[in-house]
Amino acid sequence: MSDLLRELDAVLEERKNTADAEGSYVASLHRKGLNKILEKVGEEATEVILAAKDVEHGGDRQAMIAETADLWFHSLVMLSHLGADSQDVLRELGRRFGLSGLEEKAARTAKQEQGQKQ
Ligand SMILES: N=c1c2ncn([C@@H]3O[C@H](COP(=O)(O)OP(=O)(O)OP(=O)(O)O)[C@@H](O)[C@H]3O)c2ncn1[C@@H]1O[C@H](COP(=O)(O)O)[C@@H](O)[C@H]1O
């Protein structure tokens, strides 16, 4: 699956640099700029929330999955626009893997408290 993300990264990069906006949705987003891309990320995040709430009330799981794919996709376009990609996010998730969120938060709080004492 990580291969798919790498391939998508490559397509998004290619669209950013070469494709014409008429024939490519991704190129059209890059052309419109960061604000338009962020608007789409926000829109898709809202759609994920609504679809997830629907599932809680017996709604369609596939719709939630499709909305999540839209959110992931538009987030990848945002990363690409700003010179990052899926591999950067996977590396960050890898760094966190196995580290309890609660332990990480406790370590962060201890570090902040240490900083305040100095
Ligand atoms: N994975 C996707 C993907 N997921 C969603 N979308 C598009 O994202 C848009 C989602 O926007 P909305 O749901 O808000 O629908 P909309 O009303 O059409 O959008 P707006 O007019 O509001 O902007 C739709 O046009 C979808 O087709 C995607 N477009 C492209 N990709 C990938 O990107 C590659 C390059 O795409 P092009 O640049 O279009 O060739 C493709 O081969 C795919 O692999």
The ligand as an ORCA input file, in Angstrom:
! r2SCAN-3c Opt
* xyz 0 1
  N      -7.310     10.182     -5.997
  C      -7.723     11.128     -6.693
  C      -8.938     11.810     -6.347
  N      -9.822     11.642     -5.340
  C     -10.763     12.580     -5.526
  N     -10.511     13.325     -6.624
  C     -11.304     14.427     -7.178
  O     -11.519     15.348     -6.133
  C     -12.717     16.048     -6.401
  C     -13.493     16.022     -5.102
  O     -14.151     17.151     -5.028
  P     -15.660     17.181     -4.541
  O     -16.057     15.890     -3.931
  O     -15.780     18.380     -3.703
  O     -16.414     17.309     -5.909
  P     -16.480     18.512     -6.908
  O     -17.809     19.137     -6.700
  O     -16.211     17.909     -8.255
  O     -15.280     19.529     -6.501
  P     -15.267     21.145     -6.597
  O     -15.861     21.545     -7.931
  O     -16.060     21.650     -5.412
  O     -13.788     21.518     -6.467
  C     -13.456     15.326     -7.522
  O     -13.316     16.038     -8.728
  C     -12.704     13.999     -7.616
  O     -12.661     13.451     -8.906
  C      -9.365     12.886     -7.162
  N      -8.684     13.309     -8.247
  C      -7.527     12.662     -8.550
  N      -7.025     11.593     -7.805
  C      -5.724     10.979     -8.144
  O      -4.896     11.949     -8.742
  C      -4.458     11.496    -10.009
  C      -4.280     12.700    -10.930
  O      -5.528     13.293    -11.197
  P      -5.680     14.381    -12.370
  O      -4.791     15.491    -12.018
  O      -7.129     14.799    -12.402
  O      -5.280     13.685    -13.631
  C      -5.542     10.514    -10.470
  O      -5.039      9.589    -11.400
  C      -5.895      9.839     -9.152
  O      -4.928      8.830     -8.864
*
